[in-house]
Amino acid sequence: MSTTEAQSLDEARAYQFASAFNAIRDNMQQVVRGKQHVVEMTLLCLLAGGHLLVEDVPGVGKTLLAKALGASIGAKIGRIQFTPDLLPADVTGVSVWNRNTSSFEFRPGPVFTELVLADEINRASPKTQSALLESMAETQVTVDGVTHGLASPFMVLATQNPIEQEGTYPLPEAQLDRFLMKISVGYPSRNDELLILQTHETDGLVDRLKPVANLQDIIAMTRMVTAVHIAPELRMYLIDLADATRRHPAVGLGISPRGTLSLQRVARARAAAQGRVYVSDDDIKSVAPQVIAHRMILRPEAVLQGTDTDAVVADVLRAVPVPYDRV
């Protein structure tokens, strides 16, 4: 096959990727009103093979976002309501003695689904929170010395409330780093809130959503993301951004190499969603706040001065020069 034919094939697949991406996004937006950017970030996280942390106040649609995603791709949802008395076995599953067979049988927990909704994850103890670590990192669970593989695709969508801190357990840095992206939903505009009043007063909207893709489509799209081209100059740009977070005066701990890899993966997914077979610097800059802000630890004096990680990301993006070659 000639180079031209190979390029044409790649462009055709990228077009198919973008068409499927848009179809899922539009389907989700039938119930998640006025939040196109939030829906797109959620889809990019799924197609980049990662997990999502949604932090926002109650009632803005965090749970609805997860349900709309599951309904649009035909995925089973395992919901876990995190509470202080939740045990690790309530997440992963437990071995139960079967008197008929005189042996232990493993009963899988809610983590054995394609989409896991970890609702208010910061309300559970650190021991229970860590029960998700192996599943998020290795796509497997080990119970009583036996390893069980999880579904494919597999995504954890966790929510947390930033305003009620009493009785909560902040996520440790190790677990925060396991989340590919962190986003907020935010309040709707006046027009969108009016639509919500007109259409969301009764339940069942999500139940009426029909799948516009299946799990095999998602697996195929995830594989396509890794084939998106990224130029050597842009790889150096990623390294420069990571180094800038480590050198920033307000930052005590910058992003790790895992963070750099994560930024590359999501930038590739965004390029494919735009129908392109190559990453541009715009892809990197547009997803950087959602990918790297939660991976940084600020110095105490910077926090006292009112600096936040989003401001640091903006500083870094302004300070690091973009490669002249945008291909």
Contacts in CASP RR format, 6 or more apart in sequence:
PFRMAT RR
TARGET T0000
AUTHOR 0000-0000-0000
METHOD contacts of the structure
MODEL  1
MSTTEAQSLDEARAYQFASAFNAIRDNMQQVVRGKQHVVEMTLLCLLAGG
HLLVEDVPGVGKTLLAKALGASIGAKIGRIQFTPDLLPADVTGVSVWNRN
TSSFEFRPGPVFTELVLADEINRASPKTQSALLESMAETQVTVDGVTHGL
ASPFMVLATQNPIEQEGTYPLPEAQLDRFLMKISVGYPSRNDELLILQTH
ETDGLVDRLKPVANLQDIIAMTRMVTAVHIAPELRMYLIDLADATRRHPA
VGLGISPRGTLSLQRVARARAAAQGRVYVSDDDIKSVAPQVIAHRMILRP
EAVLQGTDTDAVVADVLRAVPVPYDRV
1 9 0 8 1.000
7 277 0 8 1.000
10 227 0 8 1.000
10 277 0 8 1.000
11 275 0 8 1.000
11 277 0 8 1.000
13 224 0 8 1.000
13 277 0 8 1.000
14 224 0 8 1.000
14 228 0 8 1.000
14 272 0 8 1.000
14 275 0 8 1.000
14 276 0 8 1.000
14 277 0 8 1.000
15 275 0 8 1.000
17 221 0 8 1.000
17 224 0 8 1.000
17 272 0 8 1.000
17 273 0 8 1.000
17 275 0 8 1.000
18 272 0 8 1.000
18 273 0 8 1.000
18 274 0 8 1.000
18 275 0 8 1.000
20 212 0 8 1.000
20 213 0 8 1.000
20 217 0 8 1.000
20 221 0 8 1.000
21 43 0 8 1.000
21 47 0 8 1.000
21 221 0 8 1.000
21 272 0 8 1.000
21 273 0 8 1.000
23 212 0 8 1.000
23 213 0 8 1.000
24 43 0 8 1.000
24 72 0 8 1.000
24 73 0 8 1.000
24 212 0 8 1.000
24 213 0 8 1.000
25 36 0 8 1.000
25 39 0 8 1.000
25 40 0 8 1.000
25 43 0 8 1.000
27 68 0 8 1.000
27 72 0 8 1.000
27 209 0 8 1.000
27 210 0 8 1.000
27 212 0 8 1.000
28 39 0 8 1.000
28 42 0 8 1.000
28 43 0 8 1.000
28 65 0 8 1.000
28 68 0 8 1.000
28 69 0 8 1.000
28 72 0 8 1.000
28 209 0 8 1.000
29 35 0 8 1.000
29 36 0 8 1.000
29 39 0 8 1.000
30 68 0 8 1.000
30 205 0 8 1.000
30 209 0 8 1.000
31 64 0 8 1.000
31 67 0 8 1.000
31 68 0 8 1.000
31 200 0 8 1.000
31 205 0 8 1.000
31 206 0 8 1.000
31 209 0 8 1.000
32 38 0 8 1.000
32 39 0 8 1.000
32 61 0 8 1.000
32 64 0 8 1.000
32 65 0 8 1.000
32 68 0 8 1.000
33 188 0 8 1.000
33 192 0 8 1.000
33 195 0 8 1.000
33 196 0 8 1.000
33 199 0 8 1.000
33 200 0 8 1.000
34 188 0 8 1.000
34 189 0 8 1.000
34 192 0 8 1.000
35 65 0 8 1.000
35 185 0 8 1.000
35 186 0 8 1.000
35 188 0 8 1.000
35 192 0 8 1.000
38 65 0 8 1.000
38 183 0 8 1.000
38 185 0 8 1.000
38 186 0 8 1.000
39 65 0 8 1.000
39 68 0 8 1.000
40 273 0 8 1.000
41 52 0 8 1.000
41 181 0 8 1.000
41 183 0 8 1.000
41 287 0 8 1.000
41 290 0 8 1.000
42 52 0 8 1.000
42 65 0 8 1.000
42 69 0 8 1.000
42 157 0 8 1.000
42 183 0 8 1.000
43 69 0 8 1.000
43 273 0 8 1.000
44 181 0 8 1.000
44 266 0 8 1.000
44 269 0 8 1.000
44 270 0 8 1.000
44 273 0 8 1.000
44 287 0 8 1.000
45 51 0 8 1.000
45 52 0 8 1.000
45 155 0 8 1.000
45 180 0 8 1.000
45 181 0 8 1.000
45 266 0 8 1.000
46 52 0 8 1.000
46 69 0 8 1.000
46 153 0 8 1.000
46 155 0 8 1.000
46 218 0 8 1.000
46 222 0 8 1.000
47 218 0 8 1.000
47 221 0 8 1.000
47 222 0 8 1.000
47 225 0 8 1.000
47 269 0 8 1.000
47 272 0 8 1.000
47 273 0 8 1.000
48 180 0 8 1.000
48 222 0 8 1.000
48 225 0 8 1.000
48 262 0 8 1.000
48 265 0 8 1.000
48 266 0 8 1.000
48 268 0 8 1.000
48 269 0 8 1.000
49 153 0 8 1.000
49 155 0 8 1.000
49 180 0 8 1.000
49 222 0 8 1.000
49 225 0 8 1.000
49 265 0 8 1.000
50 155 0 8 1.000
50 179 0 8 1.000
50 180 0 8 1.000
50 181 0 8 1.000
50 265 0 8 1.000
51 136 0 8 1.000
51 155 0 8 1.000
51 156 0 8 1.000
51 157 0 8 1.000
51 158 0 8 1.000
51 178 0 8 1.000
51 179 0 8 1.000
51 180 0 8 1.000
52 155 0 8 1.000
52 156 0 8 1.000
52 157 0 8 1.000
52 158 0 8 1.000
52 179 0 8 1.000
52 180 0 8 1.000
52 181 0 8 1.000
52 182 0 8 1.000
52 183 0 8 1.000
53 121 0 8 1.000
53 158 0 8 1.000
53 159 0 8 1.000
53 160 0 8 1.000
53 171 0 8 1.000
53 176 0 8 1.000
53 179 0 8 1.000
53 181 0 8 1.000
53 182 0 8 1.000
53 183 0 8 1.000
53 294 0 8 1.000
54 62 0 8 1.000
54 65 0 8 1.000
54 157 0 8 1.000
54 158 0 8 1.000
54 159 0 8 1.000
54 160 0 8 1.000
54 182 0 8 1.000
54 183 0 8 1.000
54 184 0 8 1.000
54 185 0 8 1.000
55 159 0 8 1.000
55 160 0 8 1.000
55 161 0 8 1.000
55 162 0 8 1.000
55 182 0 8 1.000
55 183 0 8 1.000
55 184 0 8 1.000
56 62 0 8 1.000
56 159 0 8 1.000
56 161 0 8 1.000
56 162 0 8 1.000
56 184 0 8 1.000
56 185 0 8 1.000
56 186 0 8 1.000
57 161 0 8 1.000
57 162 0 8 1.000
57 163 0 8 1.000
57 186 0 8 1.000
58 161 0 8 1.000
60 185 0 8 1.000
60 186 0 8 1.000
60 187 0 8 1.000
60 188 0 8 1.000
61 185 0 8 1.000
62 159 0 8 1.000
62 185 0 8 1.000
63 117 0 8 1.000
63 119 0 8 1.000
63 159 0 8 1.000
64 206 0 8 1.000
65 157 0 8 1.000
65 185 0 8 1.000
66 77 0 8 1.000
66 115 0 8 1.000
66 117 0 8 1.000
66 157 0 8 1.000
66 159 0 8 1.000
67 77 0 8 1.000
67 117 0 8 1.000
67 206 0 8 1.000
68 206 0 8 1.000
68 209 0 8 1.000
69 75 0 8 1.000
69 115 0 8 1.000
69 157 0 8 1.000
70 77 0 8 1.000
70 114 0 8 1.000
70 115 0 8 1.000
71 206 0 8 1.000
71 207 0 8 1.000
71 209 0 8 1.000
71 210 0 8 1.000
71 211 0 8 1.000
72 209 0 8 1.000
72 211 0 8 1.000
72 212 0 8 1.000
72 213 0 8 1.000
73 211 0 8 1.000
73 212 0 8 1.000
73 213 0 8 1.000
73 214 0 8 1.000
73 215 0 8 1.000
73 217 0 8 1.000
73 218 0 8 1.000
74 211 0 8 1.000
74 213 0 8 1.000
74 214 0 8 1.000
74 215 0 8 1.000
75 113 0 8 1.000
75 114 0 8 1.000
75 115 0 8 1.000
75 153 0 8 1.000
75 215 0 8 1.000
75 218 0 8 1.000
76 113 0 8 1.000
76 114 0 8 1.000
76 115 0 8 1.000
76 151 0 8 1.000
77 113 0 8 1.000
77 114 0 8 1.000
77 115 0 8 1.000
77 116 0 8 1.000
77 117 0 8 1.000
78 110 0 8 1.000
78 111 0 8 1.000
78 113 0 8 1.000
78 115 0 8 1.000
78 116 0 8 1.000
78 117 0 8 1.000
79 110 0 8 1.000
79 116 0 8 1.000
79 117 0 8 1.000
79 119 0 8 1.000
80 86 0 8 1.000
80 90 0 8 1.000
80 91 0 8 1.000
80 110 0 8 1.000
80 111 0 8 1.000
80 116 0 8 1.000
80 117 0 8 1.000
80 118 0 8 1.000
80 119 0 8 1.000
81 119 0 8 1.000
81 120 0 8 1.000
82 118 0 8 1.000
82 119 0 8 1.000
82 120 0 8 1.000
82 121 0 8 1.000
82 122 0 8 1.000
82 123 0 8 1.000
82 124 0 8 1.000
82 128 0 8 1.000
82 129 0 8 1.000
83 123 0 8 1.000
83 124 0 8 1.000
84 123 0 8 1.000
84 124 0 8 1.000
84 125 0 8 1.000
84 167 0 8 1.000
86 124 0 8 1.000
86 125 0 8 1.000
86 128 0 8 1.000
87 128 0 8 1.000
88 127 0 8 1.000
88 128 0 8 1.000
88 130 0 8 1.000
88 131 0 8 1.000
89 143 0 8 1.000
90 109 0 8 1.000
90 128 0 8 1.000
91 109 0 8 1.000
91 110 0 8 1.000
91 111 0 8 1.000
91 128 0 8 1.000
91 131 0 8 1.000
91 132 0 8 1.000
92 108 0 8 1.000
92 109 0 8 1.000
92 111 0 8 1.000
92 131 0 8 1.000
92 135 0 8 1.000
92 141 0 8 1.000
92 143 0 8 1.000
93 106 0 8 1.000
93 107 0 8 1.000
93 108 0 8 1.000
93 109 0 8 1.000
93 111 0 8 1.000
93 112 0 8 1.000
93 141 0 8 1.000
93 143 0 8 1.000
94 106 0 8 1.000
94 107 0 8 1.000
94 109 0 8 1.000
94 143 0 8 1.000
95 104 0 8 1.000
95 105 0 8 1.000
95 106 0 8 1.000
95 107 0 8 1.000
95 143 0 8 1.000
95 144 0 8 1.000
96 104 0 8 1.000
96 105 0 8 1.000
96 106 0 8 1.000
96 107 0 8 1.000
97 103 0 8 1.000
97 104 0 8 1.000
97 105 0 8 1.000
98 104 0 8 1.000
98 105 0 8 1.000
104 144 0 8 1.000
106 143 0 8 1.000
106 144 0 8 1.000
106 146 0 8 1.000
106 148 0 8 1.000
108 148 0 8 1.000
110 116 0 8 1.000
111 132 0 8 1.000
111 135 0 8 1.000
111 141 0 8 1.000
111 150 0 8 1.000
112 141 0 8 1.000
112 148 0 8 1.000
112 150 0 8 1.000
112 151 0 8 1.000
113 151 0 8 1.000
114 151 0 8 1.000
114 152 0 8 1.000
114 153 0 8 1.000
114 154 0 8 1.000
114 155 0 8 1.000
114 215 0 8 1.000
115 155 0 8 1.000
115 157 0 8 1.000
116 132 0 8 1.000
116 135 0 8 1.000
116 154 0 8 1.000
116 155 0 8 1.000
116 156 0 8 1.000
116 157 0 8 1.000
117 157 0 8 1.000
117 158 0 8 1.000
117 159 0 8 1.000
118 132 0 8 1.000
118 156 0 8 1.000
118 157 0 8 1.000
118 158 0 8 1.000
118 159 0 8 1.000
119 158 0 8 1.000
119 159 0 8 1.000
120 159 0 8 1.000
120 160 0 8 1.000
120 161 0 8 1.000
121 129 0 8 1.000
121 132 0 8 1.000
121 158 0 8 1.000
121 159 0 8 1.000
121 160 0 8 1.000
121 171 0 8 1.000
122 129 0 8 1.000
122 160 0 8 1.000
122 161 0 8 1.000
122 168 0 8 1.000
122 169 0 8 1.000
122 170 0 8 1.000
122 171 0 8 1.000
123 167 0 8 1.000
123 168 0 8 1.000
123 169 0 8 1.000
124 169 0 8 1.000
125 169 0 8 1.000
126 169 0 8 1.000
126 172 0 8 1.000
129 169 0 8 1.000
129 171 0 8 1.000
129 172 0 8 1.000
129 175 0 8 1.000
130 175 0 8 1.000
132 156 0 8 1.000
132 158 0 8 1.000
132 175 0 8 1.000
132 178 0 8 1.000
133 174 0 8 1.000
133 175 0 8 1.000
133 178 0 8 1.000
134 140 0 8 1.000
134 141 0 8 1.000
134 142 0 8 1.000
135 141 0 8 1.000
135 150 0 8 1.000
135 154 0 8 1.000
135 156 0 8 1.000
136 156 0 8 1.000
136 178 0 8 1.000
136 179 0 8 1.000
137 178 0 8 1.000
139 149 0 8 1.000
139 150 0 8 1.000
139 152 0 8 1.000
139 154 0 8 1.000
140 147 0 8 1.000
140 148 0 8 1.000
140 149 0 8 1.000
140 150 0 8 1.000
141 147 0 8 1.000
141 148 0 8 1.000
141 149 0 8 1.000
141 150 0 8 1.000
142 148 0 8 1.000
152 215 0 8 1.000
152 219 0 8 1.000
153 215 0 8 1.000
153 218 0 8 1.000
153 219 0 8 1.000
153 222 0 8 1.000
156 179 0 8 1.000
158 179 0 8 1.000
160 168 0 8 1.000
160 171 0 8 1.000
161 168 0 8 1.000
173 253 0 8 1.000
173 297 0 8 1.000
176 182 0 8 1.000
176 294 0 8 1.000
176 295 0 8 1.000
177 256 0 8 1.000
177 258 0 8 1.000
177 259 0 8 1.000
177 295 0 8 1.000
179 294 0 8 1.000
180 262 0 8 1.000
180 265 0 8 1.000
180 266 0 8 1.000
180 291 0 8 1.000
181 262 0 8 1.000
181 266 0 8 1.000
181 287 0 8 1.000
181 290 0 8 1.000
181 291 0 8 1.000
182 290 0 8 1.000
182 293 0 8 1.000
182 294 0 8 1.000
183 290 0 8 1.000
187 193 0 8 1.000
188 196 0 8 1.000
199 205 0 8 1.000
221 272 0 8 1.000
224 272 0 8 1.000
225 265 0 8 1.000
225 268 0 8 1.000
225 269 0 8 1.000
225 272 0 8 1.000
226 265 0 8 1.000
226 268 0 8 1.000
227 277 0 8 1.000
228 268 0 8 1.000
228 269 0 8 1.000
228 271 0 8 1.000
228 272 0 8 1.000
228 276 0 8 1.000
228 277 0 8 1.000
228 278 0 8 1.000
228 279 0 8 1.000
229 277 0 8 1.000
229 278 0 8 1.000
229 279 0 8 1.000
230 264 0 8 1.000
230 267 0 8 1.000
230 268 0 8 1.000
230 278 0 8 1.000
230 279 0 8 1.000
231 278 0 8 1.000
231 279 0 8 1.000
231 323 0 8 1.000
231 325 0 8 1.000
231 327 0 8 1.000
233 323 0 8 1.000
233 324 0 8 1.000
233 325 0 8 1.000
234 279 0 8 1.000
234 280 0 8 1.000
234 281 0 8 1.000
234 284 0 8 1.000
234 323 0 8 1.000
235 264 0 8 1.000
236 323 0 8 1.000
237 281 0 8 1.000
237 284 0 8 1.000
237 320 0 8 1.000
237 322 0 8 1.000
237 323 0 8 1.000
238 260 0 8 1.000
238 263 0 8 1.000
238 264 0 8 1.000
238 284 0 8 1.000
239 260 0 8 1.000
240 320 0 8 1.000
240 321 0 8 1.000
241 260 0 8 1.000
241 263 0 8 1.000
241 284 0 8 1.000
241 288 0 8 1.000
241 292 0 8 1.000
241 316 0 8 1.000
241 317 0 8 1.000
241 320 0 8 1.000
242 254 0 8 1.000
242 255 0 8 1.000
242 257 0 8 1.000
242 259 0 8 1.000
242 260 0 8 1.000
242 263 0 8 1.000
242 292 0 8 1.000
244 316 0 8 1.000
244 319 0 8 1.000
244 320 0 8 1.000
245 251 0 8 1.000
245 254 0 8 1.000
245 255 0 8 1.000
245 292 0 8 1.000
245 296 0 8 1.000
245 312 0 8 1.000
245 313 0 8 1.000
245 316 0 8 1.000
246 253 0 8 1.000
246 254 0 8 1.000
246 255 0 8 1.000
248 254 0 8 1.000
248 312 0 8 1.000
248 315 0 8 1.000
248 316 0 8 1.000
249 299 0 8 1.000
249 302 0 8 1.000
250 298 0 8 1.000
250 299 0 8 1.000
250 302 0 8 1.000
250 307 0 8 1.000
250 312 0 8 1.000
251 296 0 8 1.000
251 297 0 8 1.000
251 298 0 8 1.000
251 299 0 8 1.000
251 302 0 8 1.000
251 312 0 8 1.000
252 296 0 8 1.000
252 297 0 8 1.000
252 298 0 8 1.000
252 299 0 8 1.000
253 296 0 8 1.000
253 297 0 8 1.000
254 295 0 8 1.000
254 296 0 8 1.000
254 297 0 8 1.000
255 292 0 8 1.000
255 295 0 8 1.000
255 296 0 8 1.000
256 295 0 8 1.000
259 291 0 8 1.000
259 292 0 8 1.000
259 295 0 8 1.000
262 291 0 8 1.000
262 292 0 8 1.000
263 284 0 8 1.000
263 287 0 8 1.000
263 288 0 8 1.000
263 291 0 8 1.000
263 292 0 8 1.000
264 279 0 8 1.000
266 287 0 8 1.000
266 290 0 8 1.000
266 291 0 8 1.000
267 279 0 8 1.000
267 283 0 8 1.000
267 284 0 8 1.000
267 287 0 8 1.000
268 279 0 8 1.000
268 283 0 8 1.000
270 283 0 8 1.000
270 286 0 8 1.000
270 287 0 8 1.000
271 277 0 8 1.000
271 278 0 8 1.000
271 279 0 8 1.000
271 280 0 8 1.000
271 283 0 8 1.000
274 283 0 8 1.000
278 327 0 8 1.000
280 326 0 8 1.000
280 327 0 8 1.000
281 322 0 8 1.000
281 323 0 8 1.000
281 326 0 8 1.000
285 317 0 8 1.000
288 313 0 8 1.000
288 316 0 8 1.000
288 317 0 8 1.000
289 310 0 8 1.000
289 313 0 8 1.000
289 314 0 8 1.000
292 313 0 8 1.000
293 309 0 8 1.000
293 310 0 8 1.000
293 312 0 8 1.000
293 313 0 8 1.000
294 309 0 8 1.000
296 309 0 8 1.000
296 312 0 8 1.000
298 307 0 8 1.000
298 308 0 8 1.000
298 309 0 8 1.000
298 312 0 8 1.000
END
